[in-house]
């Protein structure tokens, strides 16, 4: 056993921890609006601003649609979204729109969204066919 003492103990600990980061510390990738983008092998798209974008037939082919809403169902944007499976972060993305769609295999996932300094998360189940949909309601600040 090597013993480190004094002022070098803190430095040794800091150096040892440099390579250790929690899964949620992954730097978000910025998704361009209405543009399918591959992130870590997963196709994702940020969309939902305007009726034309919401009615785009391309989005029906995605396995999971996540909608971000605030008070009264009002759509929110400018969020950081993380997609996890079995405790492992698959991707973290920055999206300006209220919808994020993922082309992912069937299975159980966890989705976490942070916007306006508030975070919410939900389990998501993706079936072998069809499109899964979850709506994440983010509480808004009610202070005057």
C-alpha positions in Angstrom: 0.0 0.0 0.0 1.3 3.4 -0.9 0.7 6.1 1.6 0.4 9.8 0.5 0.4 12.5 3.1 0.2 16.2 3.5 -0.4 18.5 0.6 0.1 15.8 -2.0 -2.9 13.8 -0.8 -5.5 16.2 -2.2 -3.6 16.5 -5.5 -3.4 12.8 -5.8 -7.1 12.5 -5.2 -7.9 15.2 -7.7 -5.7 13.6 -10.4 -7.3 10.2 -9.7 -10.8 11.7 -10.1 -10.1 13.6 -13.3 -11.2 10.8 -15.6 -14.3 9.9 -13.5 -17.4 11.7 -14.4 -21.0 10.7 -13.7 -23.1 9.6 -16.7 -25.2 12.8 -16.7 -22.1 15.0 -17.1 -22.0 14.1 -20.8 -21.7 17.3 -22.9 -25.0 17.9 -24.7 -25.0 17.9 -28.5 -27.0 20.7 -30.0 -29.7 19.4 -32.4 -30.6 21.6 -35.4 -34.4 22.2 -35.8 -36.2 19.7 -38.0 -33.0 18.0 -39.0 -32.6 14.3 -38.2 -29.2 13.9 -36.5 -27.2 10.8 -35.5 -25.8 11.1 -31.9 -23.9 8.1 -30.5 -25.6 5.8 -33.1 -29.1 7.1 -32.3 -31.1 9.2 -34.7 -32.8 12.1 -33.0 -34.7 15.1 -34.2 -35.7 18.3 -32.4 -38.9 19.7 -33.8 -42.5 20.8 -32.9 -42.3 24.6 -33.5 -45.3 25.5 -35.7 -48.1 23.5 -37.2 -46.1 22.5 -40.3 -43.3 20.9 -38.2 -45.8 19.1 -36.0 -47.7 17.7 -39.0 -44.5 16.6 -40.8 -45.1 12.9 -41.9 -41.4 12.0 -41.4 -41.9 12.1 -37.6 -44.4 9.2 -37.6 -41.5 6.8 -38.3 -39.7 7.5 -35.0 -40.1 5.0 -32.2 -40.4 7.6 -29.4 -41.8 11.1 -29.3 -41.1 13.2 -26.2 -43.2 16.4 -25.7 -42.1 19.1 -23.3 -44.9 21.2 -21.7 -45.4 23.6 -18.9 -48.4 25.0 -17.1 -51.7 24.4 -18.9 -50.0 22.2 -21.5 -48.1 25.1 -23.1 -45.2 23.8 -25.1 -41.8 24.7 -23.9 -38.4 24.7 -25.7 -34.7 25.3 -24.9 -34.2 22.1 -23.0 -31.4 19.6 -22.3 -32.7 16.0 -22.7 -30.9 12.8 -21.7 -31.9 9.4 -22.8 -30.8 6.5 -20.6 -31.2 2.8 -20.6 -30.2 0.5 -17.7 -28.6 3.4 -15.9 -26.3 4.3 -18.9 -26.7 7.6 -20.7 -27.1 6.9 -24.4 -27.2 10.6 -25.4 -27.6 14.1 -24.1 -28.9 16.8 -26.4 -29.8 20.4 -26.4 -33.1 21.1 -28.2 -34.8 24.5 -28.9 -38.2 22.9 -29.8 -40.8 21.3 -27.7 -40.6 17.8 -29.3 -37.7 15.4 -29.4 -38.0 12.2 -31.4 -35.8 9.1 -31.2 -35.3 6.2 -33.5 -34.4 3.5 -31.0 -34.9 -0.2 -30.6 -37.7 -1.6 -28.5 -37.1 -1.5 -24.7 -37.4 0.4 -21.5 -35.7 3.8 -21.3 -35.6 6.8 -19.0 -35.9 10.3 -20.3 -34.8 13.4 -18.3 -35.4 16.9 -19.4 -34.0 20.1 -17.9 -35.4 23.5 -18.8 -35.6 26.8 -17.0 -33.5 25.3 -14.1 -36.0 22.6 -13.5 -35.8 18.9 -14.3 -38.3 16.1 -14.7 -37.9 12.6 -15.7 -40.1 9.7 -16.8 -39.8 6.1 -17.8 -40.5 5.3 -21.5 -41.4 2.0 -23.1 -40.8 1.6 -26.8 -42.7 -1.2 -28.4 -41.7 -3.2 -31.5 -44.2 -1.3 -33.6 -45.9 2.1 -33.5 -44.7 5.2 -31.8 -44.4 5.6 -28.0 -45.3 9.1 -26.7 -44.6 10.7 -23.4 -45.4 14.2 -22.3 -43.1 15.7 -19.7 -44.7 18.5 -17.7 -42.2 20.9 -16.3 -43.4 22.9 -13.3 -43.0 26.6 -14.0 -42.1 29.3 -11.5 -45.3 30.8 -10.0 -43.6 33.5 -8.0 -44.6 37.1 -9.0 
